[in-house]
Amino acid sequence: MDTISSPDYTTISRHEFAEVRQNNINEQKALFSLRQWMPGEVLADFSAGTISSEPTYLTVQIDDDKHITLQPEFLQYINHSCEPNVFFDTTLMQLVALREIGSNEEFVFFYPSSEWDMTQSFRCHCGSMNCIGEIKGAAHLSRELIPQYRFTDFIKSKQAKRKAKKVA
């Protein structure tokens, strides 16, 4: 866990409950908590800054052809981890704590929880013992992985449709 005084990060901006910090080595930005959170707590409400039919690396998918940018904008700095501590509930438009989060802990979410088939897959380097490796979207997850994560209602509906097709 990195702290505010860590020489590895520089604070870029401060917000009500979090800070955007930039890694001094790789220049990657991340969002860090300014206080402790308990599982199920709502960290923030969010809205769609823009809605587009095509995804980008900054959007969150809410339907087959609807991808939103997040408002407040600083939420875009929540990076991926295979052991997420937050979840974007795109039905209620709330950012929710999945587990206890400490002050100065980086907020991270599981990208496939809100993306069906990512346009920019990537090799994960989260360092988790349960790291799944290649991050491509929920459509590419094994049946064994699905119960380990919380997914948006949109992704759950896509999973249910796929399961129904396999049964038929």
Residue, then its C-alpha position, 0 to 999 in steps of 0.5 A: m500500500d502506497t502512502i501520500s508521502s511515498p516518493d513513488y507517487t506525486t499527487i495530481s489532484r484531490h477530491e472529496f474522498a480520493e486523490v489522483r496520484q501519478n506513479n513517478i516511475n511509469e507515469q501511470k495515474a491511479l485513484f487512492s482513497l483518503r479514508q477507510w470504507m466498509p464493504g457495501e458502502v457507496l463511495a460516490d454517485f456517478s453519471a455519464g459524461t458522454i455516451s457513445s456507440e463505440p468503446t474506448y479505453l476510458t469508457v464503461q459499457i452499459d449496453d451492447d452499443k452504449h459506452i459511457t465516460l464517467q463523471p466525475e472525471f477523476l473516476q477514470y483513474i480507477n485501474h484494473s485488478c483481478e482482486p478488485n476493491v470497488f465495483f461500478d454499479t451501472t444500474l444505480m450509477q454508484l461506485v461501491a466498496l466490495r471489501e474493506i478499503g484502507s486509507n491511502e489504498e488504491f481503488v481498483f476494479f475488475y474491468p470485465s465486470s463492466e466490459w463484454d468484449m474489450t477493444q483493447s485487451f491487455r496483459c494484466h500485471c496486478g500481482s494478485m495470486n489469482c491474476i487471470g493474465e489476459i484481460k479481454g472482457a467478460a465474454h472471454l472468462s471461463r465458467e469457473l471464474i464467473p462466480q468469483y466476481r460481481f458483474t453489472d446487470f448488463i454483463k449478467s444479462k449477456q452471461a445469461k443469454r449465452k448460458a441459455k443458448k448453450v442449454a438450447 
